[in-house]
Amino acid sequence: MREDEPHEWGLSAFELKDILETGKFSGPSDRAREAAKAAGWEFATNSLLSFIRCPCCKSGRALIDAEDRRQAVGVIAELLEDDEDAMVSMLEDMPPMMASLKGF
């Protein structure tokens, strides 16, 4: 995600360099974030790794527990913001983790 996908968003060279170096959007109205949204991506936080929807998600169809997932991804991204390896590891385990949280 961090290395390849931003090249598909039609960003200027400066915007592309910035997003590839930082791995973060500057905020909700960031031009790169808007370009990603237009390409079908949605993010829980300013981290590129906190995506909660991708272009493969069926448009108009809600994800199961979409709001719960958004909140969990947001917390993980905030806690592990500077440790991308740990964040990726936690997000890979997300479906089983979400199922185990249902009882709490």
Steps between C-alpha positions, in 0.01 A plus 500: 500500500760751602729448201271430205144624533568877534651495149150421368333808650613760247699705749757762409866405545515707821182345646616151409843553654342633820254212545763237419751647745262556790239230444246748638244747382516851643132490597147430380521750213846393380511491117658153503223373729236644267671333202509169690131536584420563134687177421282308748714509816380607845718544808427498874790734583768698318717187459508332158487167682171577674283430195155366571366487145673430170392512135414128519227567758160494336373855469186583687526184708583544866779299651407275790571692819643786296481750787657256747780433252551874442537559873733204554723594204509858627614393846764264361631770265519759779674265743748357251537805275879490488534121489367405158607134531298460820204681345502274195521194725203613710293592194569162338345337807201732491218260399572245778568781745167665423317172556668455838404854607130441441455345845647801683 
